[in-house]
Amino acid sequence: MGRIDEIANRYVAEWAPLSPTGATFVGIAGHDDKLDDLSPEGYRARADLTRRTLAELEVTEPATELERTAKEAMQERLGLDLARYDAGEVTSEVSVITSGLHEIRMVFDLMPTATSDDQANIAARLNGFAGALEGYKTTLREALAAGEVSSKVQLVEVAKQCDIWVDPTGDNFFHGLVERLGAEGALGADLRRGAAAATAATAEFGQFLRNEVAPHGRDKQAAGRERYELASQYFLGAKVDLDETYAWGFAELARLEAEMRTVAGRIAGSGASVDEAVAKLDADPDRTIRGKEAFRDWMQELADKAIAELNGTHFDIPEQVRRIECCLAPTSDGAIYYTGPSEDFSRPGRMWWAVPQGITDFSTWREVTTVYHEGVPGHHLQVAQTAVRADLLNRWQRLLCWVSGHGEGWALYSERLMDELGYLEDPGDKLGMLDGQAMRAARVIVDIGMHLELEIPKDNPFGFHPGERWTPELGWEFMRAHCRVPDENLRFELNRYLGWPGQAPSYKVGERIWLQAREDAKARKGADFDLREFHRQALDLGALGLDPLRRALARL
């Protein structure tokens, strides 16, 4: 083991006790009865570890090409982590999808429940929930005093999430969790006591956000160029020309919608509109599943089939990765996401869907591509394969490194790849993929446009409010015009963009960079280029920023 790998592995060992919930997320055992210290001291301790590690990396030379890639990946990620902390972003960020509250709430979704020890860990965390939120209040108060605060709208929306999580007629999250465990005796009493305390603390935290923080929240949701540039670089692991990317978004959306019209003709007859094709697909009972449990089972069957067929043909899928679980999340905010396996693979990778309340019917044509995105060859193959490769990657690379542009870009690239491989020959499934791609292109436009408050091009291909400046209201109008997503889901999507600047474009921009990397490899290797080998080499690098990825691929 070289010095870079020693530094990386030591970082993980020191990080896990500082982030017990993070340890649970990545499957490091031994910390499952504790929650993160969300006080200012807790955030400082994690930042100090990052600072020390960066200083050590700076004076350490890599011994091998693999270590060179690992060093570049760590310097890029940890450097941006520290830059965001120093800018006040980490300690003040509260949005509908990310905050200290969300981290400690979501960890319960991944905790094992089978044994009394498992349930005792859950009880310990439930009973520690109120204390963690008290520390988090102090952090948010200090950030507010320093002039760092999220937008008023986001703070109020998260307060509403708190209301739903604890509502007995809503998610009833903590009590529902304990009821499902069914524990009796002293352990059952401890769990019920913890559920009551966590419920009360969450409800009170919602009032804290609503009454104490939100009145001082930013009236404008736009991040502004300086904050957005840092956010964009963080989510992509690459610096891009935001104005060029904004213009590209319009061209890419127009290209995708033209292709959608062509496919619509195959579905509903020559000259049919996309909406007419969608109506025909939605009216097809063979493409509709009723009930979220039945829909979960359909996703599981399709995910298993993809693994079986792709293994040994287009990918060499390690044995540990040939298992994925499709799950319904215990919340209802509309999010779809993937969580990786535990370090020892006792917990498999999982695809989650937080189905909004009131949604009971599901159109399969829309979601075939979602299964490929979250499963194989998307997130599950990428993340779980990285976890397997202890022979090539250090522990930090396998467990802690995640770059949205790399991961989400790969998953979106995987959707397109499945089309190239012939898995979307059904025109309905193809339209579903294109519709998802179009939504990702639309949010490149909307996210950059809203946060930089750019002018809408006078010659934009859609004739949409030419010459006006982007606002959240125009963002909603544009997304509704170009996305076939239920309003419940779309409202969450827009709130997510506004509260998490730079993340939404990372899918489509990440895919763009992945495609460029593939074309660069083709140009370098000429007749020797092999797609299966390109994928193997790229995934064997593990997760890393897209700029370091391009440098590493160029050295292969």
HELIX and SHEET records of a PDB file:
HELIX    1   1 ARG A    3  LEU A   18  1                                  16    
HELIX    2   2 PRO A   20  VAL A   26  1                                   7    
HELIX    3   3 PRO A   40  GLU A   58  1                                  19    
HELIX    4   4 GLU A   65  ASP A   86  1                                  22    
HELIX    5   5 GLU A   89  SER A   92  1                                   4    
HELIX    6   6 GLY A  100  LEU A  110  1                                  11    
HELIX    7   7 SER A  116  ALA A  145  1                                  30    
HELIX    8   8 LYS A  152  VAL A  166  1                                  15    
HELIX    9   9 PHE A  173  LEU A  181  1                                   9    
HELIX   10  10 GLY A  185  PHE A  208  1                                  24    
HELIX   11  11 LEU A  209  VAL A  213  3                                   5    
HELIX   12  12 ALA A  214  HIS A  216  5                                   3    
HELIX   13  13 ARG A  225  LEU A  236  1                                  12    
HELIX   14  14 LEU A  242  ALA A  268  1                                  27    
HELIX   15  15 VAL A  274  ASP A  282  1                                   9    
HELIX   16  16 PRO A  285  ARG A  287  5                                   3    
HELIX   17  17 LYS A  292  LEU A  310  1                                  19    
HELIX   18  18 GLU A  319  VAL A  321  5                                   3    
HELIX   19  19 THR A  364  GLU A  374  1                                  11    
HELIX   20  20 HIS A  379  HIS A  379  1                                   1    
HELIX   21  21 HIS A  380  ALA A  384  3                                   5    
HELIX   22  22 GLN A  385  VAL A  388  1                                   4    
HELIX   23  23 ARG A  395  LEU A  399  1                                   5    
HELIX   24  24 SER A  404  GLU A  420  1                                  17    
HELIX   25  25 PRO A  427  LEU A  452  1                                  26    
HELIX   26  26 PRO A  472  HIS A  482  1                                  11    
HELIX   27  27 ASP A  487  GLY A  499  1                                  13    
HELIX   28  28 SER A  506  LYS A  525  1                                  20    
HELIX   29  29 GLY A  526  ASP A  528  5                                   3    
HELIX   30  30 LEU A  531  ASP A  540  1                                  10    
HELIX   31  31 LEU A  546  ALA A  554  1                                   9    
SHEET    1   A 2 THR A 288  ARG A 290  0                                        
SHEET    2   A 2 ASP A 361  SER A 363 -1                                        
SHEET    1   B 3 ILE A 324  LEU A 328  0                                        
SHEET    2   B 3 GLY A 349  TRP A 353  1                                        
SHEET    3   B 3 ILE A 336  THR A 339 -1                                        
END                                                                             
